[in-house]
Structures are given as structure tokens and as C-alpha cells.
Amino acid sequence: MHKNQLENNIIVRDKTLFEKISKRVFTPVGLLFLVSIICIAFFESYVYQKNDKEILKQLKYNLGTQLLTLAKVFALSIDPLDHAEIFSAGDYKLKEFQKTRDSLRKIQKEIDLKQEIYTLRMDEDDHDKVQFIVMTGEKPYIGRVYSHPKSMNQVFLKGEAIYTDVYLSSSDEHKRWMSAFVPIKEPDTDLFAVLELDFSVEEVFEKHDKEMAYLRVVLIVRSLFFIILFLIIYFLVSRILRKGIDLLVDKPLNVVGKFVHLVGEGNLDEKLNIKSGDEFEVLSNSLNHMVIGLKAKRAMSRFLTDMTLKEVDEISQGKEQSLSGKKQLVTTLFSDIRGFTTISESIEPSLVVDALNYYFENVIPIIENHGGSLDKIIGDAVMAVFVTTHDDDKNILFNGADAAVKASLEMQQKLHDIRKEMIKKGMPEFYVGYGLNTGEAIVGNVGTEKVMSRTVFGDSVNLAARVESLSKEGKGSKILITEYTKKEMSVKIDHSFLMETTVKGKSYPVKIYELDESELEKYKV
């Protein structure tokens, strides 16, 4: 159905643009360039790739052996008996830890090495678990579990020193790194500890890339001999056709390009006016219709929540909407301004609205930044949802509990940051409480066939609202989570037990926790 509508909307008058250009340009010039480009591409690719592979192989070998040698120097400075005494987070106070770290730092300083060096130990009972032992950084993290590559097992189990191939670092803007792993014999066991040395080879490979780019230029220059004849022919033909191409292609393309650029920057007041009688005129009309649609969507989006906007997007993509829903694992966030009724009765209505708008403008975008959706604004209260998603193998792709907790912390800290500015503008002081709960809820459309709205509802949503009403009992951050949210969280966020209470609608008590106020510092501007 959609395909036929698109075809009916394309009305081409006179000769098509393709026919106009191909008859005088693409046919004679294209055949010549096709032959020349194929010949050049094959020859250049063969020579370039052959040289590049050999040089790259030798470069990796040289870097790997040098890195391995350096790692062995660091490993030799470690006393295995001292290293064997270090196990848990509190052991950073041990003299054995201090001695081992000082030895590594001394060599690190002598060779002016910026990268951190650390050692690892494999769990004797579970070989999939590896923990950090000694590190040269300022902040020790002894005992933290390390997700190690399988290639390290031959170091842990067999005591073989190895180095890795070049890999892209996920923590360093995807720059290129190499690592060396050297064994450290563990007393009274068949296993080995490992010293890991990571080194950025980005600068070396950038130099290599430049050298190979230079080599490619040399190869291209050599190949120019084979296309000189074609260039002469192309030059003669292009002079004859240049005016025609400028008129038929360049000018309309420039106009369309500038128009699209302006629309991309948010300027929806522009209008294309191309009367060429070919595809450019059709394109011009289509783009003008598109801008009209964008204007309508922009105007409409100001009055819609994130949940409703997602529904609009689905409709625009041709997905049918119905009064139905499905159960999903959802973390629901409720927030409410404390004493808002008293505040609104004591100051001018216009100031109340200005203060609310200023507050919402600052905190609501945080919800979307953390992957959540604004469900509704109820006066001074906010309801947001964070849906946990899984892949086909039931592995978590997005943890809604983690995202909701982080969002609430950032929203609370954002209010702290803007409170002085609000007071300076004559606005009232806002203090907000939060309630979060995780559980199965129904996500779907409610209403009538003519008017419907997407929302979430269910017992877990009601519990989140009731927990928010208890936030006034909080002693610090005023961000309360239930035991169910705590269970679903995978990130480590400090919190403390606040109470166990039977909320309205529940026949059994629910444990309530409060996020530590110190966690807000992480989001301080």
C-alpha cells in the first residue's frame, strides 16, 4: 500500500534528469573512466596491501617484544612472597603492598611511563574470576574483579609470558593499545599471578599510517602514466559539457543542499522554489511538504510527553495502535515538591508557574538522558518510567533500575545546583522527594478508539507512588527505593536501610532504602 502511494506521488515531466545528463556525459566519459579506474584500483591495491601487511606485521612484533621485555623488568622487581600476602581491599595498608607498589613506581618513574601498572591473581577455585592485587595508581582497588581475556589463562596456568595483538581501548576514545602479561610465581600453588602492562601504540601507528599514506601517493603517481590519455580526453569533453552540467545539476543541487542545511539547523521557515520541470522540481515539492510536516510535529511535540511521542513515532512508521498492553519489567520514578500547596497559596500564580517551568526545564531532560520516558506531569509531580529490555537470550540490554536510580540522583543534585539561582530570581525554594519501585507493569494504550494515551499502570506503579509519599521520612538524599529496585540494580550505589513498612494496598511489609546523600556529589556541576 505504502509503495504504491510513493510511486503515485512521483510525477516526472519531459525528459528525466538522468536521460539529459547520461546522453551527453555518462556514456562517453563513464566508459573511459570505468576501464582506467579498474586497472588503477587493482594495481594500486595489490602493491599497497602487500607492503602494508608486511610492515604492519613487523611493527607489531617489534612493539610486542619491547613491551614484553619492559613488563619482565617490572615483574622482576616484585618479591613473590610479599605479593602473596596481599588479598583484600584493606591490605593497601600492609607494608608488603607499599613495598611492591613503590618498586613498580620507581621503575615507572625512571622510564617516565604514564600508564598504570597492576598485578592480578586468579581464584584457585573459580578460574573465571580474576582480581586486582597491586596497582601503581593513587587509588587502590585491591580485590576488584577483572574481566580478563581468555588468552591470559596460559599465563595464569602455565606461566607463559605473552603480549596481545593491537586492540581498540573502550576507555581511551577507541585508540590503539597493546598489552603484555608476565607471570609472577605464587608460593605454595601451581598458579601464577600476572603483571599486566598496557601501552598506547596510537602514536606509533599514526606514524605508520602516514608513511603508508605517503607510499600510496607514490603508487598513485606511478599509475598516472596509465591514465594521462584518459585525462586529456576527459578535459576536452568536460569543457564542452561544463555549462550544461552547471545549469542542470550544480545550481539545483546547491540550492537543495543549502535548504537541507538550514532545515537541519532548525530553520523551518525556508521554502524551495525550483521550476526545472525534472526530478529537482519533484524533489523541491517533496522537501517543502516535509517541512510542513516537521512544523506540525514541532508544534505538537510541545504538548506531548515522551511516552506519547513514542506512540506518534510508531504511528508515523505505519505501526497500528490499539487499546492493548503488555507486561514489562519497569522501574517507575515519582517525584513531588514538598509543601507545594502552601507555596502556591503564598505567592503570585505567575511566579509559581515560572518557578515550576524553570525547575522542569532543568530536571526533565535528565530522564531522557538516562534512557527513561516522561509519562506525565501532575501539577508539581513527575512520573517517569524506565523499561528494562532483554535480547533473545534473555540477557539484559538496558537495566531500567540502574538508569532510574542514576537519573533520580542527577535530578536531585540538579535542583541543589539551581536552587540559589531560583532564589536570586525571586522564585520559591523547592525541595523534592523521590520514590522508585521496580516490578512488572502493563505498558499500553488506554482511552477510546478515537482518543488514546500510552501509559504504564499496575501494582508496582502504585507502590512507587506510595514510596514517594514516604520520602519526607528520609534523612539525607530523600530518594527512596524499594527492596525490589535494590534487587534489580547491578551498579554499586551506596544506600542505607530506612524502614520496613506496610504501605496502603499491600498485605505484607516492604523494605525501604534511602540512597546516601554522598552519591549526589558524583553529579555535582
LUMDODREN-909017 format. One record per atom (N, C-alpha, C): x negated, y, z. Coordinates in steps of 0.02 Angstrom, whole numbers, plus 50000, padded with zeros to 5 digits. Each point is the difference from the previous one (the first is absolute). Layout:
% LUMDODREN-909017
XYZ ...
END
This chain:
% LUMDODREN-909017
499594994050000 500415006050000 499575006350000 499515000250045 499575005850005 499575000749937 499784994549972 499595000249940 500375003249942 500634998149991 500405002849945 500115007450008 500125002350063 500105007150013 499385003949981 499414997450017 499385003549985 499915000649924 500164994649964 499925000149928 500485005149968 500605000550027 500495004749972 499815007250012 499605001350052 499815006850017 499425002549956 499664995549963 499435002149959 500245001249929 500055006549983 500245001949933 499425003349963 499764996849946 499435002549962 500255002749933 499845006449985 500205003049937 499405000649954 500134999749934 499485000649949 499484994550010 499385001149980 499474995150010 499765000250072 499824994150026 499744999850068 499305002950002 499795001950059 499345002850009 499464995049981 500124993650016 499514994849983 499914999649924 500565000349964 499964999749927 499635006049970 500115005950030 499695006049975 499244999750007 499774997650057 499275000150013 499664993949969 500314994250006 499664993949977 499845000149925 500465003049960 499905000149928 499375003849980 499845005350037 499445004249980 499384999350045 500084996950059 499444999650048 499824992950019 500474996450032 499834993650031 499794994749949 500334999849942 499844994749951 499295000449973 499795005849970 499325000149973 499465000350054 500105004150051 499475000850051 499994994150048 500594997450017 500044994650049 499644993749978 500064998249936 499664994049976 499245000750005 499745005949982 499285001050005 499764999750072 500365003350044 499794999950070 500084993350033 500504996249979 500114993450029 499394995549989 499764999949937 499414995849984 499395002450038 499885006650001 499395002650032 500024999050076 500575001350030 500054999450073 499914992750022 500294995349963 499934992950017 499274997949998 499655001949946 499294998249994 499585002950056 500115006450013 499625003450052 500154997050069 500644998750013 500204997650066 499694993250014 500014995449951 499714993450011 499255000450012 499675003849958 499275000550007 499805003350066 500325005550015 499845003650062 500154995850062 500584996849999 500204996050058 499524994350013 499794996749948 499544994350007 499335002150031 499705005149971 499345002350024 500055002850071 500505004150011 500075003450065 500134995050056 500474995349989 500174995350053 499434995250015 499644998149949 499434995550011 499485003350044 499825006149986 499515003650040 500265001550070 500625002050004 500285001950065 500034994150048 500204994249976 500054994150043 499324998050029 499495000249958 499334998150024 499735004950051 500085006449985 499765005150047 500384999850065 500664999249995 500424999850060 499834993950044 499884994349969 499834994050037 499345001050038 499505002949967 499365001150033 500065005350055 500415005049988 500105005350050 500314997250064 500524995849992 500324996950058 499514995650039 499604996349963 499514995650032 499505004050041 499735005349970 499515004250036 500305003250062 500605002749993 500335003150058 500154994950054 500254994149979 500174994850049 499414997650039 499444998749966 499404997550036 499715005350046 500015006249978 499755005450044 500455000850061 500644999749990 500485000650055 499924994250049 499904994049973 499924994150042 499365000450041 499475002449970 499375000950036 500085005050057 500345005449987 500125005150052 500424997150056 500524996149983 500424996950051 499614995250044 499524996449970 499594995450039 499565003750049 499765005949980 499605004150046 500425001850061 500625002049989 500445001750056 500134993850043 500114994349968 500164993850037 499414997950044 499385000949975 499414998150039 499915004250063 500315006050001 499945004250059 500474998050056 500444995249987 500514997950049 499754993950039 500055000350066 499844994250043 500634995650003 499984993949974 500604995749999 500304998950069 499554999550052 500254998950068 500405006150024 499765006049986 500375006050020 500665000349962 499974998449936 500605000449958 500534995050024 499784994250025 500464994850022 500395001950063 499775005350035 500335002150062 500595004749987 500095002249939 500515005149985 500614996649969 500585001250031 500614996649977 500615004749993 500155003750054 500635003750002 499895007550000 500575003849999 499975007349993 499625003350057 500044997250060 499665003150057 499254998950000 499754995849955 499284998450001 499565005549971 500315005649976 499585005349974 499585003250055 500184998650064 499615002750056 499404995650017 499994994049974 499444995450015 499355002649971 499464998750036 499345002249975 499814996149937 500264993849993 499854996249940 500305003549938 500635002750009 500315003549945 499615006349983 499835003850053 499635006349989 499324998749966 499664994750024 499344998449972 500064998149926 500484995849984 500084997749931 500195005949954 500475004150023 500215005749959 499435004949990 499605001250054 499445004749994 499484997549951 499894993549998 499524997249953 500235001249927 500644998949989 500275001149933 499995007449981 500175004250048 500015007249986 499305002749986 499504997250034 499325002349990 499794998949927 500124994049975 499824998549930 500435004249953 500635000750018 500465003949959 499765007249993 499755002750055 499755006949999 499365000549960 499554995050007 499355000249966 500095000049924 500504996449975 500094999749927 500555004749976 500265004150049 500515005049984 500604996849965 500264994750030 500594996449973 500635002750034 500475002449960 500615003050027 500544994950016 500014994449963 500534995150009 499944996450068 500594998450028 500014996550064 499814992649990 499644997350049 499794993049999 500364996550057 500224993949989 500344996450053 499884992549994 500124996650056 499934992650001 500684997050014 500074993649980 500644996650005 499894993050028 500514997450033 499964993250026 500644996349983 499934993749978 500574995849983 500254996350062 500664999550006 500304996250055 499854992649990 499744996750053 499814992949993 500594995549986 500595001950027 500594995849991 500405001849938 499985006149980 500395002349942 499535003749953 499784996749947 499515002949954 500295005649957 500675001050003 500295005449962 499955006650038 499814999750064 499945006050041 499275002150007 499875006249985 499335002950007 500075006550038 499555001350047 500055006050041 499365004249996 500105006650007 499435004650003 499644999150067 499345000350000 499614999350062 499605006350014 499535001749957 499585006050010 500085004549939 500045006550013 500065004749945 499605006450016 499755003349950 499575005850012 500405006550004 500644999849988 500415006050004 500085002350072 500265006250008 500085002950066 500544996450040 500534997949967 500574996950035 499974992449993 499874996550056 499964992749996 500694996949993 500044994549961 500634996449993 499874992550003 499644998150053 499834992950011 500644995950005 499994994249966 500564995450005 500555001149950 499985005649963 500515001249950 499954994849944 500574997449981 500014994649949 499825002949932 499594996549963 499755002249935 500254995249946 500315002849948 500244995949945 499424998849952 499674994450007 499374998849963 500114996349935 499595001549950 500054996249937 499774992750010 500294995549962 499844992950007 499264998549986 499685004349960 499304998849984 499565000550062 500255003350053 499605000750061 499964993550039 500434995249986 500014993850038 499334996249994 499695000549941 499364996549992 499455003250043 500105006350019 499535003250046 500144997850071 500655000350019 500194998050068 499854992550013 500134995849951 499974992750012 499324997049980 499705002749947 499374997149975 499395004350013 500105006350019 499445004450013 499655002549938 500365000549943 499705002349938 500105007549993 499475003649984 500055007249988 500245001249928 500505004349992 500285001249933 500155007449992 500105002149937 500265006749987 500584999449952 500435005050001 500614999849960 499895003149931 500484998849958 500035003649937 500245007150014 500005004349951 500255006850009 500774999750009 500245003850049 500725000350012 500215007250013 500655001449992 500265006750011 500245000650072 499775005250034 500185001050070 500695003150005 500434997250041 500675002750010 500005006050046 499465001050038 499965005650047 499555005649976 499724999549941 499535005149975 500185001949929 500645001849991 500245002449935 499844995149943 500024993550016 499884994749950 499325000749966 499505002250038 499335000349973 499684993150005 499444999149963 499684993449995 499524998850057 500054994050030 499584998150056 499734992949990 499474998350038 499754993250006 499874998650074 500034993750019 499884998150069 499524994150004 499604999950054 499554994450013 500194997050068 499984993250003 500174996450061 499394995750020 499755001150061 499414996450023 500174996350065 499814993650007 500194996250060 499585001950060 500314999450059 499655000750065 500164993750039 499504996050016 500114993550034 500315001150068 500564996550011 500345000350065 499744994350044 499775001550061 499754994750045 500554995050018 499814993750007 500454994750024 500614999049956 499945001249936 500554998849954 499734999049929 500414996849959 499794998849931 500185005949955 500365004950027 500225005749960 499485005650001 500085004449954 499565005849996 500435006450005 499735005050033 500295006749996 499755003049934 500305005549981 499825003149936 499895007550009 499465002549971 499895007249995 500225002149930 500455004949998 500255002549936 499735007049987 499745001049941 499755006549978 500365001949935 500405005350003 500365002449941 499635006149972 499985000449934 499625005549969 500365002549938 500095006649996 500325003049941 499515000149942 500204996949945 499584999849939 500305004549947 500465004450020 500345004249952 499515004449962 499535003050036 499525004549968 499574996349949 499794993950019 499584996049955 500394998249937 500634998050008 500394997949942 500235006049959 500075005850033 500155006049961 499425001549953 499394999350026 499415001049959 499994995049942 500164993650017 500024994849949 500535001749947 500585002450023 500545001749953 499785005549952 499635004950028 499775005549958 499494997549948 499574995450022 499504997349954 500344996149944 500514996150018 500354996149950 500415004549954 500265005650029 500365004749958 499535003149948 499395001450023 499495002649954 499854994949945 499944993650021 499864994749951 500564999649949 500625000850023 500564999749954 499985005749949 499805005950024 499935005649954 499484998449946 499444996950022 499484998249952 500284995149948 500394995250024 500284995049954 500495003349951 500395004850026 500485003449957 499645004049946 499455003350021 499615003849951 499744995549945 499774994150020 499754995249949 500574998049953 500594999550028 500574997849959 500265005349953 499815006350013 500245005449958 499814999249927 499444996549989 499774998949931 500544996549959 500384995550033 500504996049964 500645003849986 500105005750033 500645003549989 499915006949969 499395001749981 499895006749970 500445000949938 500034994849959 500405000549939 500735001350017 500254996450052 500695000750019 500145007050029 499515002750037 500095006750028 500055005249946 499604999349947 500035004849944 500694999949968 500244993949988 500664999349969 500545002950045 499944998450066 500505002550049 500005007650002 499405003049997 499955007350003 500365003249940 499894997249941 500335002749940 500764999350004 500234994250022 500724998850004 500325004350054 499665000750058 500285003750056 500095007449984 499555002849959 500065007049982 500645001249959 500154995349957 500605000749958 500644999450043 499994995450048 500614998550038 500065003950065 499485003850019 500005003250065 500605004750011 500145004249950 500555004750007 500674996450009 500084994749959 500634996250006 500084996850068 499464997150027 500034996750065 500135005150055 499665005849995 500115005250051 500735002050004 500305000749941 500705002249999 500484994550023 499864993749977 500474994650014 499914996950069 499385000050026 499864996250062 499765004450056 499445003649988 499665003550055 500455005250033 500315004249960 500415005350029 500594997250041 500404995349973 500544997250041 499744996350062 499444996449993 499734996450058 499775004850054 499695005549981 499785005050049 500605002950038 500525001549963 500605002850031 500314994950049 500064993849976 500294994850043 499554998850061 499344999949989 499534998950055 500055005350053 500035006449979 500075005550048 500674999650037 500524998149964 500664999350032 499994994550053 499734994249983 499974994450048 499575001950061 499455003749988 499585002250055 500385004550048 500385004849972 500395004650041 500534996250040 500344995349967 500514996050035 499684995850055 499404997249985 499654996150051 499825004150061 499905006649991 499845004450056 500645002450036 500574997849977 500635001750033 500385005749969 499765002749943 500355005449966 500544997149955 500635000250023 500554997149962 500415005349963 499735006149995 500365005349965 499785000749927 499494996049980 499775000349931 500474996049954 499975001849934 500404996449950 499624999649935 499984994149971 499664999049936 500465002249942 499685003149950 500395002249942 499614998249937 500014993749981 499654997649940 500514998149947 499975003349943 500464998749944 499594997649940 499724993850006 499574997449947 500354994949956 500594997750020 500354995249960 499724993050003 499544998650046 499724993350006 500034997750072 499574994950017 500024997250068 499855005150054 499605005349984 499855005050051 500635003750021 500465001149954 500625003350019 500434995450043 500014993549982 500364995150041 499704999750070 499324999950003 499664999850065 500165006350039 500005005749967 500155006450033 500694999950033 500504997549962 500684999650028 500034995250059 499654994449994 500004995050055 499685002950063 499445003649991 499675003050058 500435005350033 500365003949960 500455005050028 500564996750041 500274994449975 500504996250038 499704997350064 499384997849996 499664997450059 499945005450054 499825006049981 499935005550047 500675001650033 500534999849961 500675001250028 500154994850055 499834993649986 500094994750050 499585001150061 499375002249990 499565001350057 500265005750044 500285005149967 500295005550039 500574997550044 500424995849970 500574997450038 499764995650058 499504995949987 499744995650053 499675004150055 499635005249980 499675004250051 500535003350045 500525002749968 500535003250039 500354995150046 500124994049975 500364995050039 499574997350057 499344999349989 499564996850049 499965003950065 500145006649997 499975004050061 500544997950050 500524996849976 500554998250044 500034992550015 499484996249979 500014992850009 499434997750045 500124994850039 499484997150041 499594995249957 499444997650029 499574995349964 500384993849980 500424997450046 500384993949985 500465001149940 500345005849998 500465001449945 499625001149935 499425003350004 499595001149940 499784993549969 499834995150042 499814993449974 500594996949962 500605001050027 500594997349966 500095003549932 499895006649999 500065003749936 499494997549950 499384998850023 499484997449955 500214993349971 500284995750041 500214993449976 500555000649948 500465004650012 500555001049951 499715002649935 499515004750005 499715002849939 499614994849960 499794994650034 499644994649967 500474994649975 500655001050007 500484995449973 500234994650048 499805000450065 500204994950048 500705001550025 500424994850000 500685000850023 500025000850076 500445004550025 500075001150072 500694997450021 500034996950057 500644997450024 500025000650076 500604999150027 500085000350073 499784993450029 499364999250007 499714993850027 499365001650037 499734995150033 499385001050037 499644993550011 499405000450027 499614994050016 499615001250064 499864994650034 499625000450062 499265000749986 499695004650035 499285001049993 499705001650069 499364998650007 499655001750062 499835007449998 500325003850045 499945007349998 499795002750068 499555004949999 499855003850061 500365006749993 500455001350047 500405006149999 499705005050049 499945006249977 499735005550041 500545005250010 500135001650064 500455005550018 499615005250038 500125006349985 499715005550039 500535005050016 499925003550056 500515004750022 499665005650039 500215006249989 499725005750036 500335000450068 499605000150052 500265000350068 500345006850015 500604999750029 500355006050021 500205004549942 500114997149942 500155004149941 500675003750007 500484996850032 500655003350009 499935006450040 499614999650054 499895005950042 499635005449961 499494997849960 499615004849960 500465003549950 500424996349965 500415002949947 500545004750028 500194999150063 500515004350030 499705006550027 499335000150008 499685005750033 499675004849951 499954998349936 499685004549951 500445000649938 499815004749957 500385001349939 500024993949954 500584998649969 500064994249955 499495000149943 499875006049972 499525000349944 499304997950023 499825001850062 499344998150026 499964992550013 500564997150022 500044992850011 499874996449933 500345002349947 499934996849935 499295000849974 499715006050008 499315001249977 499514995450036 500104999350066 499554995850040 500064992749979 500624997749989 500104993149979 499694998749931 500115004649955 499724999149932 499234999950002 499715004350040 499275000250006 499744993550029 500354997550050 499814993650032 500064994249950 500574999749965 500114994549952 499505000349943 499855006049975 499525000749945 499324997250017 499825000350064 499344997750022 499984992650016 500554997250026 499964993050023 500304994949952 500515002049961 500334995149957 499544997349945 499575004149969 499544997149949 499554994550027 499885000150066 499564994950030 500324993149993 500664999750002 500364993549994 499834996749933 500065003949946 499864997349933 499264998449992 499575004250030 499274998849996 499814993350029 500384997550047 499864993550032 500434994449971 500325001249942 500374994749967 500714999150024 500255004650041 500694999550024 500495003949958 500634999650018 500535003749964 500445003650051 500145006349985 500475003850042 500704997549986 500334997450051 500684997449990 500525005650007 499925003950053 500475005650008 499745004950053 500245006249995 499895005150052 500675001350033 500034999150065 500635001050037 499885005850048 500155006149976 499875005850042 499265000950011 499794999050063 499295000550017 499654993250000 500374994749987 499734993250003 499804997649931 499504995649999 499754997149938 500044992450005 500234996849948 499994992749996 499604998149938 499504995950010 499584997749944 499914992450005 499884996949943 499924992749998 499354998249965 499704994650023 499384997449972 500114992549989 500074998149937 500174993149982 499364995949990 499954994550037 499434995549991 500114995849937 499504999649958 500064996249937 499494994349999 500184994749963 499584994149995 499914998149926 499474996249987 499924997349932 500364993349995 499924996649944 500354993649990 499794994650049 499395000750028 499754995150048 500135002050072 500455004950010 500205002450066 499445003850036 499485002049964 499485004150030 500245007250001 499835003550055 500245006950008 499625004649952 500385003649959 499705005049956 500005006950034 500545001550036 500065006450035 500314998750068 499655002050053 500244998950069 500375006250023 500664999450002 500415005850019 499905002250071 499854995350046 499895001850070 499385004450007 499464997949967 499375003950003 500125007049973 500345000449942 500105006449967 500445004650042 500524997350031 500465004150040 499655002750062 499594995950033 499645002250059 499515005649982 499634999149946 499525005249979 500365006449981 500574999349966 500385006049980 500255003850061 500264996450051 500255003350060 499445003750036 499414997050003 499435003450033 499825006349963 499964999649933 499815005949962 500545005450004 500644998050001 500555004950005 499985003550067 499874996250053 499975003050067 499415004950005 499424997949973 499425004450002 500105006149957 500354999249943 500145005749957 500415005250036 500494997750040 500405004750040 499565003750049 499544996450032 499535003350046 499605005449964 499794998549939 499585004749962 500385006349979 500654999349985 500385005849974 500385003650055 499994997550061 500425003050053 499805007350013 499345001350003 499785006950012 500225004649944 499964997549939 500215004149943 500755001450003 500394995150022 500725001050006 500165005350053 499644999850056 500115004950053 499805006949976 499455000449961 499765006449974 500535003149953 500384995749965 500525002449955 500665001450035 500004999250067 500605001350038 500484994150002 499764994149979 500424994150000 499984996650068 500504996050017 499994996450064 499494994350000 499804998050060 499544994350006 500404993549993 499754995549957 500314993549991 499584994650033 500334995450034 499684994050026 500424994149978 499674995149970 500364994649965 499834993250031 500514995850005 499914993150021 500124995349941 499674994250001 500044995149946 500204993250028 500394996449961 500174993050015 499924995749939 499624994450006 499874995649944 500194992950018 500314996649953 500164992950009 499934996449933 499804993750004 499914995949940 500464993950004 500324998649945 500434994149997 500364999749933 500374994749990 500384999449938 500585004949999 500075003449944 500565004749991 500254999249929 500615002349990 500294999649933 499845006549964 499684999449942 499855005749957 500464999649940 500425005149991 500474999649945 500405006349991 500484999649954 500425005749983 500674999550036 500225005550029 500655000250034 500405005849972 500654999450004 500445005349974 500554997049957 500125003249943 500504997649952 499674999049933 500374997349953 499724998949933 499815006649966 500345005550020 499855006549970 499465003850038 500024999350066 499515003650042 499674994950046 499354999249993 499644995350043 499355003150023 499744997450055 499375002550027 499594994050024 499355000349988 499564994650024 499775001550070 500044995150044 499785000850069 499824993250029 499804999950063 499864993850036 500444999950063 500224994150018 500404999550061 499934993050028 500174999450063 499954993650034 499805001050072 499974994650036 499855000150072 499315003050013 499504998349957 499335002650012 499965007549991 500425002849955 500025007349990 500315003350062 500544997050026 500325002850059 499534999950060 499604994850005 499534999550056 499485005649996 499765001549939 499515005449992 500295006650024 500645001349985 500325006250021 500055000450076 500154994350031 500075000050073 499325000750034 499494997149969 499335000750028 499785007349996 500185003449946 499825007149994 500315004050056 500614998350021 500325003750055 499644999150066 499584994750005 499614998850061 499325003649999 499845003349943 499335002949993 499885005650051 500545002950028 499905005150051 499694997150063 500034993350007 499684996750057 499254999049988 499765001549940 499294999049984 499565004650041 499394997850009 499525003650043 499455003549960 499974998849935 499465002849961 500215002149931 499934995449952 500135001749930 500745000749984 500444997150043 500725000049988 500194995849938 499554995649980 500144995549943 500094993050029 500614997449998 500154993550029 500104994849945 499744994050013 500104994449954 500264994150039 500374995749966 500254994050033 499494994349995 500134994850038 499564994149998 500004996949930 500545001149961 500044997049933 499545003849951 499965006650008 499525003849959 499294998250019 499884999550065 499334998250023 499784993349971 500474995249996 499844993449974 499815000249926 500325004549961 499885000349928 499385004249982 499755003950048 499425004449986 499374995849990 499605002049950 499364996749989 499415004650015 500145006650005 499475004850016 499945000850075 499415001750024 499885000950071 500155007250019 500545001150035 500185006650024 500144999550075 499665004050039 500064999650073 500715001850021 500274996050045 500675001250026 500054997150070 500525001650035 500094997450068 500734998350012 500114995250043 500684997850017 500355005750038 500615001749979 500375005450032 500564997450043 500394995549972 500584997550038 500284993849967 500414996650037 500404994549973 500725001650018 500405000949950 500685002450013 500494996549955 500614999850023 500554997249959 500375005949969 499885001049935 500325005749967 500714998149980 500395005249985 500694998949982 500054995649938 500434995050003 500084995549944 499574993850004 499564999650051 499564994250009 500184996650066 500014993349998 500164996250061 499384997950037 499425001249971 499374998150031 499525005949998 499555000450048 499545005850003 499505000149942 499815006049981 499515001049947 499405003750030 499404997849984 499405003350024 499855006149956 499885005550033 499865006349966 499285002150015 499635002149949 499315002350008 499955007249974 499515003650028 499865006849977 499305000349972 499945003149940 499345000849970 499605004950041 499364998550010 499575004350041 499915006849967 500015005250041 499935006849974 499335001149966 499494996150021 499345000749970 500004998349926 500494996049978 500034998149929 500175006049955 500305005250030 500185005949961 499395003749975 499444999450037 499395003549982 499764998149930 500144993849980 499784997649934 500325003949943 500565003350013 500355003649948 499975007550011 499575002250045 499935007150013 499645003449943 500275005749978 499705003649944 499415004150026 
END
